[in-house]
């Protein structure tokens, strides 16, 4: 076909230009010697009438095959594993006996970081190796590992409170680099710390201090609060939830000017808050669980601050402010230590208390601890670690009860009751 000079796009393969209508049209298959194919060679299925009874039967068969909804199934599986965790080992990391553990925190798939009241940082690597070094001589409040940036930060609380920060080689964690950054804090009493990414918030009398870790420096800023922030939970680089001594729970947006805190809940008896956690929306939308004195454990909706949504029954703590508090990685289970030297857990979705699924007295929910459970850590695989004075107790889930009984039969020294 000769090109048409009047066509505004020139010669287009597979198309021809109609001068009168000033448009392009596709070339028919017969024009180029090709066989025309039907658009669809499949026969259409006959439309059948919808049978309601057959549809119901199909839904029942599918339900039996795949089980209930995946979120409910995962939540039940988490509760079952927690209720069957049994004492595996009592660990004294790097001769930690005789010293008091001040924090226990998991990092990575199987790592563990521990601090003591003698300024010692203990790191247990995923491969099982453990090492320690002394950051200073003061009591360490806690430690935070920023795996993405390769930085560590720990807070010392004592006569001269300060912050240590250093960068570690992920391939050689045992090596302690000489370059460290230290930041002195203006006030002595530090009640709590919480970190997210490169920002760490510290609870001080009537204020919080935020420490920002940069490439080679530490930046400090302060914000005023209506009461002492005794417990903190930093959910992002911008939002910090604080449980106050007055029993109120406030959220502070670090991007806004000071004195812009918003109250999101108040404990029924207005006593000191001993633990709080803003729950994942996948577990409880807009949920926040908090523990306080007078044996209070309640669930709030952060959108409404009048009354708690639910009160969890069974918590025992009339007057001790330092008991442990934590949640599972998916926030469907909350763990709280009691003043009766027991560890208890509740389902945050249903509000039910979890009970031991086996008769072993080494079960985490039936174990009688020698000391108060002041620190609780839950690893991604639901291994429960508790710190009691200078000991770290590890509770694990056993898939095979016979294997558990065989292992514990020769380890009677694990019974600390």
Order of alpha helices (4+ residues) and beta strands (2+ residues): beta-beta-alpha-alpha-beta-beta-beta-beta-beta-beta-beta-beta-beta-beta-beta-beta-beta-beta-beta-beta-beta-beta-beta-beta-beta-beta-beta-beta-beta-beta-beta-alpha
